[in-house]
Amino acid sequence: MNTRSFFHLDCTGVIPECGFNCDKCVKEIESVLSKTKGVDKSYRQGDGIVVEHDPGIVTIEQLISIFKRLPSFYKGFFIPKLITP
């Protein structure tokens, strides 16, 4: 059974001028999540991402780990925070 989890992704330390409005970042997140087993879909909501996933296949901790490695094209990374499980 799928769960909907909302993550706030703080990028101010990474790209202060972005404010999570960079299409390149959003597209990379969507691409990585679409290839992640157990993720049904994801979409942007405000300053974060909603991920619909099967927690038996991909856990919250695994999703946070994925976010901590993004964006891959920049020297810094997102600081993810789970808002709702």
SULJO-V423670 format. One record per residue. RES is the residue in one small letter. OMEGA is omega in radians with two decimals (NA if undefined). D_LAST is the distance of its C-alpha to the last C-alpha in whole Angstrom. Layout:
BEGIN
res-><RES	RES>
omega-><OMEGA	OMEGA>
d_last-><D_LAST	D_LAST>
END
This chain:
BEGIN
res-><m	n	t	r	s	f	f	h	l	d	c	t	g	v	i	p	e	c	g	f	n	c	d	k	c	v	k	e	i	e	s	v	l	s	k	t	k	g	v	d	k	s	y	r	q	g	d	g	i	v	v	e	h	d	p	g	i	v	t	i	e	q	l	i	s	i	f	k	r	l	p	s	f	y	k	g	f	f	i	p	k	l	i	t	p>
omega-><-3.10	3.08	3.07	-3.13	3.13	3.13	2.96	3.13	-3.14	3.13	-3.08	3.08	-3.10	-3.09	-3.02	-3.09	-3.04	-3.09	3.14	3.10	-3.09	3.14	-3.13	3.11	-3.10	3.13	3.11	3.11	-3.14	3.14	-3.13	-3.12	3.14	3.12	-3.09	3.14	-3.14	3.09	3.13	3.07	3.09	3.11	-3.13	3.05	-3.11	3.13	-3.10	-3.08	2.99	3.14	3.03	-3.00	3.05	-3.08	3.06	-3.13	3.12	-3.06	3.05	-3.12	3.11	3.11	3.09	3.11	3.09	-3.12	-3.12	3.12	-3.11	-0.13	-3.07	-3.04	-3.09	-3.07	3.12	-3.09	3.08	2.98	-3.08	3.07	3.10	3.12	3.09	3.09	NA>
d_last-><13	11	7	7	5	7	9	12	15	18	21	23	25	25	27	27	29	26	23	21	24	25	25	26	23	21	23	22	19	19	22	20	17	19	21	18	18	15	14	15	15	14	15	16	15	17	16	13	12	10	10	10	11	12	10	14	15	13	10	8	11	13	12	12	16	16	16	18	21	21	23	25	28	28	29	26	22	19	17	13	11	7	7	4	0>
END
